């Protein structure tokens, strides 16, 4: 996956990036860059319908508040996959998998992923299968 151009502007010392899902500009942090790159890739290359994607979804789990970076839904509205985005220079670790496990327990998606854009690791939940890339949307609904 190659980085794609994003709609950005600078105001004072702060850069802003346009979020196609939130339909507004948000502060451009390294994690936000990863999130927006993955969303563009999912829409344009992997054919995920924009209307079935959401970002920065607030959750409560065991009295704590969390935010899921990206959720893709089935046409019926159930979570299909979730993605936790990390800083592009941050190595993915077991700590991140633990955080992702909280989201998995709450949302019960078919797949979960961690990505810093340059590395993506994931798993299909049932049956368990390690995944090294986010699958094309249409392939998720093909019968074997």
C-alpha positions in Angstrom: 0.0 0.0 0.0 1.3 3.4 -1.0 0.4 6.7 0.8 -2.2 8.7 -1.1 -2.6 12.5 -1.2 -4.8 13.8 1.6 -6.7 17.2 1.7 -4.7 19.2 4.2 -4.1 22.8 5.2 -2.1 24.7 7.7 -3.6 27.2 10.1 -0.9 28.9 12.3 1.4 26.2 13.4 -1.2 23.4 13.2 -1.9 21.1 10.2 -5.5 19.9 9.5 -6.7 17.0 7.4 -10.1 16.4 5.8 -11.9 13.3 7.1 -14.2 11.9 4.4 -16.2 10.0 7.0 -16.7 12.8 9.5 -17.0 15.4 6.7 -14.9 17.9 8.4 -11.2 18.9 9.0 -9.5 17.4 12.0 -6.1 18.0 13.6 -3.4 16.1 11.6 -1.5 13.9 14.1 0.6 11.0 13.1 -2.1 8.6 14.2 -4.7 10.6 12.3 -2.5 10.4 9.1 -2.5 6.6 9.5 -6.3 6.5 10.0 -7.1 8.7 7.0 -4.6 6.8 4.8 -6.3 3.5 5.8 -9.8 4.8 5.2 -8.9 6.1 1.7 -7.2 2.7 0.9 -10.3 0.8 2.2 -12.7 2.9 0.1 -10.6 3.3 -3.1 -8.6 0.0 -3.3 -10.6 -2.4 -1.2 -14.1 -1.2 -2.2 -15.5 -0.7 1.3 -18.7 1.3 1.0 -18.1 4.7 2.7 -21.5 4.5 4.3 -20.5 1.3 6.1 -17.3 2.8 7.7 -17.1 4.8 10.8 -14.1 6.3 12.7 -13.4 7.4 16.2 -16.3 5.5 17.7 -16.7 6.0 21.5 -17.1 2.9 23.7 -17.4 2.3 27.4 -15.8 -0.9 28.7 -15.6 -1.8 32.4 -16.1 1.8 33.4 -13.5 3.2 31.0 -13.9 5.2 27.8 -12.2 4.1 24.6 -12.3 5.2 21.0 -12.2 2.7 18.2 -10.2 4.1 15.3 -12.0 2.4 12.3 -15.1 0.1 12.2 -16.4 -1.5 9.0 -19.9 -2.8 9.2 -21.9 -5.5 7.3 -24.8 -4.2 5.2 -27.0 -5.3 8.2 -25.1 -2.9 10.5 -23.1 -5.4 12.6 -19.4 -4.8 13.1 -17.4 -6.7 10.4 -13.9 -5.5 11.4 -12.2 -3.0 13.6 -8.8 -1.4 13.1 -6.7 0.3 15.8 -4.3 2.8 14.2 -0.9 3.6 15.7 1.8 6.2 15.0 3.7 5.3 11.8 7.0 5.0 13.7 5.5 2.9 16.6 6.3 -0.8 16.5 3.1 -2.8 17.1 3.2 -4.6 20.4 1.4 -7.0 22.7 0.1 -3.9 24.7 -1.8 -2.9 21.5 -3.3 -6.3 21.1 -4.6 -6.1 24.7 -6.3 -2.8 23.9 -7.7 -4.3 20.7 -9.1 -7.3 22.7 -11.2 -4.9 24.7 -12.9 -3.7 21.5 -13.3 -7.2 20.2 -15.1 -8.3 23.4 -17.5 -5.4 23.1 -18.2 -5.2 19.4 -17.7 -8.9 18.4 -16.4 -8.3 14.9 -15.3 -11.0 12.5 -11.8 -9.5 12.3 -9.5 -7.2 14.2 -6.4 -5.3 13.0 -3.6 -3.2 14.2 -1.8 -0.9 11.8 0.9 1.8 11.8 0.4 1.9 8.0 3.7 0.3 7.2 2.9 -2.8 9.2 -0.6 -4.4 9.6 -1.3 -7.4 11.7 -4.7 -8.9 12.4 -6.8 -12.0 13.0 -10.0 -13.5 12.0 -11.8 -14.3 15.2 -13.8 -17.5 14.3 -12.2 -19.7 13.2 -9.0 -18.2 14.4 -6.7 -17.2 11.5 -3.8 -14.8 11.4 -4.2 -12.1 8.8 -1.4 -9.8 7.4 -3.6 -7.5 5.4 -7.1 -6.1 5.4 -9.2 -8.1 2.9 -11.2 -6.6 0.0 -14.8 -5.9 1.1 -16.5 -8.1 -1.6 -14.3 -11.1 -0.8 -15.7 -11.2 2.8 -19.1 -12.2 1.5 -18.1 -14.9 -1.1 -19.0 -18.4 -0.1 -16.0 -20.9 -0.2 
